[in-house]
Amino acid sequence: MQLKNYQYMIKRLQNNEIEVSKKIRAVFQVSYKVEAKLLKAIDFPPLKRPLEDYVISNTVFFGYLKNEELVGVIEIDHNNNYTLIRSLVVDPLFFRQGIARKLMEFTLNTFDSNLFVVETGLENKPASKLYTEFGFIEVKQWDTDHGVRKIKFEKRLITSHNNRE
């Protein structure tokens, strides 16, 4: 019996290339279909996001590739004030393999930020659990106009230059 040696890597995705955006959108679609069911959402805006939005987006996309196949994506909006995790999606065929965790670790280690922000549906317990395990704390809950209750998490990092007396 021979064990397969799975290779993985995380790399920046060139979303302005249409073929790359098609792959990104495909992972978003299969992942968000699962989340929509979890949230009992009938009208779920992430599933309506057109391909063009990915191609022209100013956000940064990083992909988790397993044997050169795109199986996870994290979408980041970074500025001088904070880093917003806009989306974190994994192909359901690759759930429970630590892919979301690795993408979160990568993001927290890559972006120089004192504040990280992420939102999810309140009933998305796996996502909420992941964020709290990384030290994010709940800061807000609200109802959307499409019938989903959302939750916002923040992780504040304290640096020595913030603690001057």
C-alpha positions in Angstrom: 0.0 0.0 0.0 1.4 3.4 -1.0 0.3 6.6 0.7 -0.2 9.6 -1.5 1.9 12.6 -0.8 -0.4 15.6 -1.0 1.3 18.9 -1.7 -0.3 22.2 -0.8 0.5 25.8 -1.1 -1.1 29.2 -0.5 -0.5 31.8 -3.2 -1.9 35.1 -4.3 -4.5 34.7 -7.1 -4.5 37.0 -10.1 -8.2 37.7 -10.0 -8.0 40.2 -12.9 -7.4 37.1 -15.2 -10.8 35.8 -16.2 -9.8 32.1 -16.0 -8.5 32.6 -12.5 -11.6 34.4 -11.5 -13.7 31.6 -12.9 -11.9 29.1 -10.5 -12.3 31.5 -7.6 -16.0 31.9 -8.3 -16.5 28.1 -8.6 -15.1 27.6 -5.1 -17.2 30.4 -3.7 -20.3 29.0 -5.3 -20.0 25.4 -4.0 -19.0 26.7 -0.5 -21.7 29.3 -0.3 -24.4 26.8 -1.3 -23.5 24.8 1.8 -23.6 28.0 4.0 -26.9 29.1 2.5 -28.4 25.7 3.6 -26.8 26.0 7.0 -28.3 29.5 7.4 -31.7 28.4 6.0 -31.3 31.3 3.5 -33.5 31.4 0.5 -32.1 34.6 -0.9 -28.3 34.5 -0.3 -26.4 37.5 -2.0 -23.0 35.8 -2.1 -24.5 33.2 -4.5 -25.5 36.1 -6.8 -22.1 37.6 -7.1 -21.3 37.8 -10.8 -18.0 36.8 -12.3 -17.2 40.4 -13.3 -17.1 41.3 -9.6 -14.2 39.0 -9.0 -12.4 40.2 -12.1 -12.6 43.9 -11.2 -12.3 43.5 -7.4 -9.7 45.6 -5.6 -9.5 43.0 -2.8 -6.7 40.5 -2.6 -7.4 36.8 -3.1 -5.2 34.0 -1.8 -5.8 30.4 -2.8 -5.1 27.2 -1.1 -4.0 24.7 -3.7 -3.9 21.0 -3.1 -2.1 19.1 -5.8 -2.4 22.2 -7.9 -6.2 22.3 -7.5 -7.8 25.4 -6.0 -9.8 24.1 -3.0 -9.9 27.2 -0.7 -9.9 31.0 -1.0 -9.6 33.9 1.4 -10.5 37.4 0.2 -8.8 40.3 2.0 -9.4 44.0 2.0 -6.4 45.6 3.8 -5.8 49.3 4.6 -3.9 51.4 7.1 -6.7 51.0 9.8 -7.6 47.3 9.6 -7.7 44.1 7.6 -11.1 42.9 6.6 -11.6 39.2 5.8 -14.3 39.5 3.2 -14.7 35.8 2.5 -13.2 32.5 3.6 -14.4 29.6 1.5 -13.5 25.9 1.1 -14.7 23.4 -1.4 -17.0 21.1 0.5 -15.1 18.1 -0.8 -12.2 19.3 1.3 -14.1 20.3 4.5 -12.5 19.3 7.8 -9.0 19.2 6.5 -7.7 22.3 8.2 -7.7 24.4 5.0 -9.7 27.3 6.5 -7.4 27.2 9.5 -4.3 27.4 7.3 -5.7 30.3 5.3 -6.5 32.2 8.6 -3.0 31.5 9.9 -1.5 32.8 6.7 -3.6 36.0 6.8 -2.8 36.8 10.4 0.9 36.2 9.8 1.0 38.1 6.4 -0.9 41.3 7.0 0.6 43.9 9.3 -2.5 45.1 11.1 -3.6 45.9 14.6 -7.2 45.0 13.8 -8.7 42.1 11.9 -12.4 42.0 11.1 -14.6 39.2 9.8 -18.4 38.6 9.5 -20.4 35.5 9.1 -24.0 34.2 9.4 -24.8 33.6 13.1 -25.9 30.0 12.4 -22.5 29.2 10.7 -21.2 27.6 13.8 -18.0 26.1 12.2 -16.9 29.6 11.0 -17.7 31.2 14.4 -15.8 28.4 16.2 -12.8 28.9 13.9 -12.7 32.7 14.5 -13.0 32.5 18.2 -10.2 29.8 18.3 -8.0 32.5 16.7 -8.9 35.0 19.4 -11.6 36.9 17.6 -14.3 38.3 19.8 -17.9 39.1 18.9 -18.6 42.8 18.6 -22.0 42.9 16.9 -25.1 41.0 15.7 -27.7 42.2 13.3 -30.5 41.1 10.9 -29.9 41.6 7.2 -32.6 42.6 4.7 -32.3 39.1 3.2 -33.3 37.4 6.4 -30.0 36.2 7.7 -28.7 37.1 11.2 -25.1 38.1 11.0 -22.3 38.3 13.5 -19.2 40.4 13.4 -15.9 39.5 15.1 -12.8 41.5 15.7 -9.3 40.6 16.7 -7.2 43.5 18.1 -3.4 43.1 18.3 -1.7 45.3 20.9 1.8 46.4 19.9 4.4 48.1 22.0 4.1 51.4 20.3 0.5 51.6 21.2 1.3 51.3 24.9 3.6 54.3 25.4 2.9 56.2 28.6 
